Amino acid sequence: MPHTPYYLIDKSKLLRNMEKIAYVREHSGAKALLALKCFATWSVFDFMSDYMDGTTSSSLHEVKLGRKKFGKETHAYSVAYADSEIDEVIENADKIIFNSISQLNRFADAASGIVRGLRLNPQVSSSSFDLADPARPFSRLGEWDVTKVEAVMDRISGFMIHNNCENADFDLFDNMLGDIETKFGSLLSRVEWVSLGGGIHFTGDNYPLDKFCARLRAFSEKYGVQVYLEPGEASITKSTTLEVTVLDTLFNGKNLAIVDSSIEAHMLDLLIYRETAKIEPNKGDHAYMICGKSCLAGDVFGEFNFANEIRVGDRISIQDAAGYTMVKKNWFNGVGMPSIVIKELDGSERVVREFTFDDYVSSLS
Ligand SMILES: Cc1ncc(COP(=O)(O)O)c(C=O)c1O
């Protein structure tokens, strides 16, 4: 049994998402690229690559990782490329998507031998968080002015539009795609491919997959484009837990349990978005606040109910710990970095990465 803390990736749960993605590819004609910003744990890429078409990226490092570890189709995108990285990005990509017309123009010569695209911003999104809303006022994420985009159509053959955000509502997706068609329809029929980005929770329970597929296919046929999806969270949702052990218990008006992990270091997004972690089944008469071991006063995973009193040494599984966790983990307080463990389809567990004091030291100088 590995030492806690560790992220436990369960391939049989990952498989459920992969099968839905494969279904959508087959029935809609869309291609699916894993968004590495969300999940880049390459030890399971061999497994995932049987069900997906490739990867998309947000930096030079990600595009190289995608090409090297996942293979298949590799898309490059970045909010802004530096002069010093553009050649290496192009070397490692099948398509490059620029965030702005000025970047497209700046790298016109360097990128003349590769398929190019531009990010469009339809100025509508499903995000309820200003922080994560690509359509927020003054957003830098993509071009929105049709006249300006028309002027560079000879340089591009596709668009990327990412405006869904944790969107589990098909009707909302459908309506927003309608908005995109109204706004950019004249441009869409002039390109060969359109990526609709990530943020669509189509692998979730009860998502109307057939309606989704039909909508994607109709869009693709209407404009004569190859559609791409860039699922991050949808690829790995509910596949992984963060396994932790209770180190101490206290009563300070509430029952507290301190675990050998930290929300700030190991599940940072929950803190950023002020969300609580998930623990199942979250039932029983014993209520506890589960706290991290960093010095941050608000290092709290949340308050949960348990069937029994919690004791030092108990194991707790924090649910849904794959997305935006391992890619964001950090060495705050020098808290031990969770190992990464894979649960194979036959139930056996394999430690694929452990982090040591030397890793901590080498992350600094
Ligand atoms: C351009 C782009 N594609 C894909 C994604 C993946 O989104 P998600 O993990 O919500 O599916 C994001 C997330 O921010 C993104 O910005």
The ligand as an ORCA input file, in Angstrom:
! r2SCAN-3c Opt
* xyz 0 1
  C      -8.896     26.832    -24.997
  C      -9.306     25.813    -23.986
  N      -9.568     24.569    -24.399
  C      -9.949     23.600    -23.531
  C     -10.063     23.869    -22.177
  C     -10.462     22.751    -21.255
  O     -11.591     23.072    -20.531
  P     -12.284     21.993    -19.570
  O     -11.224     21.402    -18.702
  O     -13.268     22.800    -18.785
  O     -12.926     20.987    -20.461
  C      -9.813     25.170    -21.712
  C      -9.942     25.504    -20.278
  O      -9.728     26.572    -19.819
  C      -9.410     26.170    -22.637
  O      -9.129     27.421    -22.236
*
